[in-house]
Amino acid sequence: MPMVTRRTLPTRSHATLPLASLLMAVACLLLLLAGCGRGGEETYQGYVEAEYVHVASPVAGALAELRIQRGQQVQAGAPLFSLEQDYERAALSVATHSLKQAADKLANLQKGQRPTELTAIRAKLGQADTALKLAQAEFTRRQKLYEARTISTEEMDKARTEYELKVHQVREAAANLSTAGLGARTDEISAAQAEMEAAKARLEQAAWTLNQKSQAAPAAALVFDTLYSQGEWVPAGKPIAVLLPPGNIKVRFFVPEETVGRLTIGQEAQVSFDGGKESGKGSVPVRLSYISQQAEYTPPVLFSSQNRAKLVFLVEATPAPETATALHPGQPVDIRLALSPKK
């Protein structure tokens, strides 16, 4: 018996559906799906960059000792180099003695004269007092003689003048004794104090200059390079050691204009490089630390939908210090980045 194939005829409603309406519905669905983009992982090419620390001395001198070499790892506070210090040590010694001299001078002015000098002044006061008593007795005796008209007026005037002179001598000696106990005058003490402060400042300056002749590592770092050899003359401010702390290593890459708005500071990413898997280091985790607000490589034409696709933005990411040593400046890398869904 022959096989019979049945065909289901379309109903009236399907047969009458316009083809244009069907195509429009499909197009709307595709546009809706395109507008609701899904997040995913993108890979960008970049390179490793570093910010080097140039260590120099603000004072010129010959390089006396270089305690590091290229490729060496140093800890924070480790000595790096020292310049010759003979002149600075001599200047520090002179400043130290000048300060001591100024301090002794000030102390001497503040405490007055020595005990032996005070004793001598007291002795002079005693002599003047004794002479005054003698002159007073002589003046009293001659006054009686004058009243009895035994001596002349000239002799009486002479006795009175001698007595008054001895009175003034006693007063002078007493004033000298008081002054000797008080010390120097206020303005002399102020001048000595200013001189001591100046000597102290010169001492601090000499000590600072001497300390600057030796430099230590400001942080744990890799000695990237040394720019002078032992015995060479180093001008003031010229770097001698170039350090690379792990925290100064970063990864730089560029993302297109349509992607930059989907990135956030602190976002995690993975950095891989040639030979990473073979060496067992694998990928290095990083976090985005900088997203440029300015487009680069902008074409010198008016913006259009096609030209906007050519815009790129610089992005920087930093690894953790403990993993940063796996990256090397100038090394090409791949950055795998998870992007948020398009809105």
C-alpha positions as CSV (number, residue, x, y, z in Angstrom):
1,M,0.0,0.0,0.0
2,P,1.6,3.2,-1.0
3,M,2.8,5.7,1.7
4,V,0.7,8.8,2.0
5,T,2.4,12.1,3.1
6,R,0.1,14.6,4.6
7,R,0.8,18.3,4.4
8,T,-0.7,20.7,6.8
9,L,-2.1,23.7,5.1
10,P,-1.5,27.1,6.8
11,T,-4.4,28.7,8.5
12,R,-5.8,31.8,7.2
13,S,-4.2,33.9,10.0
14,H,-0.7,32.7,9.1
15,A,-1.2,33.0,5.5
16,T,-2.3,36.5,5.7
17,L,0.7,37.8,8.0
18,P,2.6,40.3,5.9
19,L,6.3,39.5,5.4
20,A,7.4,43.1,6.1
21,S,5.9,42.9,9.6
22,L,7.7,39.7,10.3
23,L,11.0,41.2,9.2
24,M,10.4,44.3,11.4
25,A,9.8,42.2,14.5
26,V,13.0,40.3,13.9
27,A,15.0,43.5,13.5
28,C,13.5,45.0,16.7
29,L,14.6,41.8,18.5
30,L,18.1,42.1,17.2
31,L,18.4,45.7,18.2
32,L,17.1,44.9,21.7
33,L,19.7,42.2,22.1
34,A,22.4,44.5,20.8
35,G,21.4,47.2,23.3
36,C,21.6,44.8,26.2
37,G,25.3,43.9,25.8
38,R,26.7,41.3,28.0
39,G,29.8,41.7,30.1
40,G,32.8,39.6,29.3
41,E,36.6,39.3,29.5
42,E,38.8,41.3,27.1
43,T,42.6,41.1,26.6
44,Y,44.7,44.2,25.9
45,Q,48.3,44.6,25.0
46,G,50.5,46.8,27.2
47,Y,53.9,47.2,28.7
48,V,55.5,47.6,32.1
49,E,56.6,51.0,33.3
50,A,58.5,52.1,36.4
51,E,59.1,55.3,38.4
52,Y,62.7,55.3,39.5
53,V,64.1,56.9,42.6
54,H,67.3,58.8,42.0
55,V,69.3,59.2,45.2
56,A,71.8,62.0,45.3
57,S,73.7,64.2,47.8
58,P,73.0,67.9,47.9
59,V,76.7,68.5,48.6
60,A,79.5,67.9,46.1
61,G,82.5,65.7,46.7
62,A,84.5,62.7,45.6
63,L,82.8,59.3,45.9
64,A,84.7,57.7,48.8
65,E,82.6,54.5,49.1
66,L,80.0,52.8,46.9
67,R,78.3,50.1,49.0
68,I,75.9,48.7,46.4
69,Q,75.9,47.2,42.9
70,R,73.4,46.9,40.1
71,G,70.8,44.2,40.6
72,Q,71.2,44.1,44.4
73,Q,68.1,44.1,46.6
74,V,68.4,46.6,49.5
75,Q,66.3,47.2,52.6
76,A,65.0,50.5,53.8
77,G,67.8,52.4,55.6
78,A,70.6,50.4,54.1
79,P,73.7,52.5,53.4
80,L,74.2,53.3,49.7
81,F,77.2,55.5,49.3
82,S,79.3,58.1,51.0
83,L,81.4,61.0,49.8
84,E,84.7,62.2,51.2
85,Q,84.1,64.1,54.5
86,D,87.4,65.6,55.7
87,Y,86.4,69.2,55.2
88,E,82.9,68.7,56.8
89,R,84.3,66.9,59.8
90,A,86.8,69.8,60.4
91,A,84.0,72.3,60.0
92,L,81.9,70.4,62.5
93,S,84.8,70.4,65.0
94,V,85.2,74.2,64.6
95,A,81.5,74.8,65.1
96,T,81.5,72.6,68.2
97,H,84.4,74.6,69.8
98,S,82.8,77.9,68.8
99,L,79.6,76.9,70.5
100,K,81.4,76.0,73.7
101,Q,83.3,79.3,73.7
102,A,80.1,81.3,73.3
103,A,78.4,79.3,76.1
104,D,81.3,79.9,78.5
105,K,81.3,83.6,77.7
106,L,77.6,83.9,78.4
107,A,77.9,82.0,81.7
108,N,80.8,84.2,82.8
109,L,78.8,87.3,82.1
110,Q,75.7,86.0,84.0
111,K,77.5,84.9,87.2
112,G,79.5,88.2,87.7
113,Q,83.1,88.5,88.9
114,R,85.1,85.7,90.6
115,P,85.3,85.4,94.4
116,T,88.9,86.6,94.5
117,E,88.0,89.8,92.6
118,L,85.1,90.4,95.0
119,T,87.5,90.0,97.9
120,A,89.8,92.7,96.4
121,I,86.9,95.1,96.0
122,R,85.8,94.6,99.6
123,A,89.3,95.3,100.7
124,K,89.3,98.6,98.8
125,L,86.0,99.4,100.4
126,G,87.5,98.8,103.8
127,Q,90.4,101.0,103.1
128,A,88.2,103.8,101.9
129,D,86.0,103.5,105.0
130,T,89.1,103.6,107.3
131,A,90.3,106.7,105.5
132,L,86.9,108.3,105.8
133,K,86.9,107.8,109.6
134,L,90.3,109.4,109.8
135,A,89.3,112.3,107.7
136,Q,86.1,112.7,109.7
137,A,88.0,112.8,113.0
138,E,90.5,115.3,111.5
139,F,87.7,117.5,110.2
140,T,85.9,117.5,113.7
141,R,89.2,118.5,115.4
142,R,90.0,121.3,113.0
143,Q,86.4,122.5,113.2
144,K,86.9,123.1,117.0
145,L,90.2,124.8,116.4
146,Y,88.6,127.0,113.8
147,E,85.9,128.0,116.2
148,A,88.6,128.8,118.8
149,R,90.3,130.9,116.0
150,T,93.4,128.8,116.3
151,I,93.7,127.9,112.6
152,S,93.0,129.8,109.5
153,T,90.0,129.5,107.1
154,E,92.2,127.9,104.5
155,E,93.2,125.0,106.8
156,M,89.5,124.6,107.7
157,D,88.5,124.4,104.0
158,K,91.2,121.9,103.4
159,A,90.0,119.6,106.2
160,R,86.4,119.8,104.9
161,T,87.4,119.0,101.3
162,E,89.5,116.0,102.5
163,Y,86.6,114.7,104.5
164,E,84.1,115.0,101.5
165,L,86.6,113.3,99.2
166,K,86.8,110.3,101.5
167,V,83.0,110.1,101.7
168,H,82.8,109.9,97.8
169,Q,85.6,107.2,97.8
170,V,83.6,105.1,100.2
171,R,80.5,105.4,98.1
172,E,82.5,104.5,94.9
173,A,83.9,101.4,96.5
174,A,80.5,100.3,97.7
175,A,79.0,100.8,94.3
176,N,81.8,98.7,92.6
177,L,81.2,95.9,95.1
178,S,77.4,95.9,94.2
179,T,78.1,96.0,90.5
180,A,80.6,93.1,90.7
181,G,78.0,90.9,92.4
182,L,75.4,91.6,89.7
183,G,77.4,90.4,86.7
184,A,77.4,92.0,83.2
185,R,74.9,94.5,82.0
186,T,71.7,93.3,80.3
187,D,72.7,94.4,76.8
188,E,76.0,92.6,77.1
189,I,74.2,89.4,78.2
190,S,71.7,89.7,75.4
191,A,74.6,90.0,72.9
192,A,76.3,87.0,74.3
193,Q,73.1,85.0,74.1
194,A,72.6,86.0,70.4
195,E,76.2,84.9,69.8
196,M,75.6,81.5,71.4
197,E,72.4,81.0,69.3
198,A,74.4,81.8,66.1
199,A,77.1,79.3,67.1
200,K,74.5,76.7,67.7
201,A,73.0,77.3,64.2
202,R,76.4,77.0,62.7
203,L,76.9,73.7,64.5
204,E,73.6,72.3,63.2
205,Q,74.4,73.4,59.7
206,A,77.8,71.7,59.9
207,A,76.3,68.5,61.2
208,W,73.6,68.5,58.5
209,T,76.2,69.0,55.8
210,L,78.3,66.1,57.1
211,N,75.2,63.8,57.3
212,Q,74.3,64.6,53.7
213,K,77.6,63.2,52.5
214,S,76.2,59.7,53.2
215,Q,72.9,58.5,51.8
216,A,70.7,55.5,52.7
217,A,67.9,53.7,50.9
218,P,64.5,55.5,51.5
219,A,62.7,52.2,51.0
220,A,63.2,48.5,50.2
221,A,64.1,48.5,46.5
222,L,66.1,47.0,43.6
223,V,69.4,48.8,42.7
224,F,68.6,49.4,39.1
225,D,71.8,51.3,38.3
226,T,74.8,53.1,39.7
227,L,76.0,56.2,37.8
228,Y,79.4,56.9,39.4
229,S,82.4,54.8,40.3
230,Q,84.5,55.1,43.5
231,G,86.9,58.0,43.4
232,E,85.0,60.0,40.8
233,W,84.0,63.6,41.6
234,V,80.2,64.0,42.0
235,P,78.6,67.4,41.5
236,A,76.0,68.5,44.0
237,G,72.6,67.1,43.3
238,K,73.7,64.6,40.7
239,P,72.2,61.1,41.3
240,I,74.6,58.3,42.2
241,A,72.2,55.4,42.7
242,V,69.0,54.6,40.8
243,L,66.5,52.5,42.9
244,L,63.3,50.8,41.8
245,P,60.9,50.1,44.8
246,P,58.3,47.4,44.1
247,G,55.5,49.9,44.6
248,N,56.8,52.0,41.7
249,I,56.2,49.3,39.1
250,K,53.0,49.7,37.0
251,V,51.4,48.4,33.9
252,R,50.2,50.7,31.1
253,F,47.8,49.9,28.3
254,F,45.2,51.6,26.2
255,V,41.5,50.8,25.8
256,P,39.1,52.0,23.1
257,E,36.6,54.8,23.7
258,E,33.7,52.5,23.9
259,T,35.3,50.5,26.8
260,V,36.8,53.3,29.0
261,G,33.4,54.0,30.6
262,R,33.1,50.5,31.8
263,L,36.2,50.6,33.9
264,T,36.6,51.7,37.5
265,I,39.5,52.6,39.8
266,G,40.5,49.6,41.9
267,Q,39.1,47.0,39.4
268,E,41.1,43.8,39.3
269,A,42.9,42.5,36.3
270,Q,45.4,39.8,35.4
271,V,48.7,40.4,33.7
272,S,50.5,37.6,31.8
273,F,53.8,37.7,29.9
274,D,56.0,35.5,27.7
275,G,57.6,32.7,29.7
276,G,55.4,33.3,32.7
277,K,53.9,29.8,32.7
278,E,57.1,28.1,32.0
279,S,58.8,29.9,34.9
280,G,56.0,29.0,37.2
281,K,55.0,32.6,37.9
282,G,51.8,32.4,35.9
283,S,49.8,35.7,35.8
284,V,50.3,38.7,38.1
285,P,47.2,40.3,39.7
286,V,46.9,44.0,39.4
287,R,44.4,46.8,40.2
288,L,43.5,49.7,38.0
289,S,45.1,52.8,39.6
290,Y,44.6,55.5,36.9
291,I,42.2,56.0,34.0
292,S,43.0,58.9,31.8
293,Q,40.3,61.5,31.2
294,Q,41.8,62.6,27.9
295,A,41.7,60.7,24.6
296,E,45.0,60.1,22.7
297,Y,45.8,59.6,19.1
298,T,42.9,61.7,18.2
299,P,42.6,62.1,14.4
300,P,42.7,65.7,13.2
301,V,39.2,65.5,11.7
302,L,35.7,66.0,12.9
303,F,34.3,63.3,15.1
304,S,32.0,60.8,13.5
305,S,30.9,57.2,14.4
306,Q,33.9,55.8,12.5
307,N,36.4,58.3,14.0
308,R,35.3,57.7,17.6
309,A,36.4,54.1,17.2
310,K,40.0,55.3,16.8
311,L,40.1,57.0,20.2
312,V,42.0,55.3,23.0
313,F,42.5,56.1,26.7
314,L,45.5,55.4,28.8
315,V,44.9,53.1,31.8
316,E,47.5,52.2,34.5
317,A,47.4,49.3,36.9
318,T,49.7,48.5,39.8
319,P,50.6,45.1,41.2
320,A,51.0,44.3,44.9
321,P,54.6,44.9,46.1
322,E,55.1,41.2,46.8
323,T,54.3,40.2,43.2
324,A,55.7,43.2,41.4
325,T,59.2,41.7,41.1
326,A,57.9,39.3,38.5
327,L,57.5,42.3,36.1
328,H,60.3,44.2,34.5
329,P,60.3,47.7,33.0
330,G,59.8,47.7,29.2
331,Q,58.4,44.2,29.2
332,P,55.4,43.6,26.9
333,V,52.4,42.1,28.7
334,D,48.8,41.1,28.1
335,I,46.1,42.4,30.4
336,R,43.0,40.3,30.9
337,L,40.2,42.5,32.1
338,A,36.6,41.7,33.0
339,L,34.3,44.4,31.6
340,S,30.9,45.3,33.1
341,P,27.8,44.9,30.9
342,K,27.0,47.7,28.6
343,K,24.1,49.9,29.7
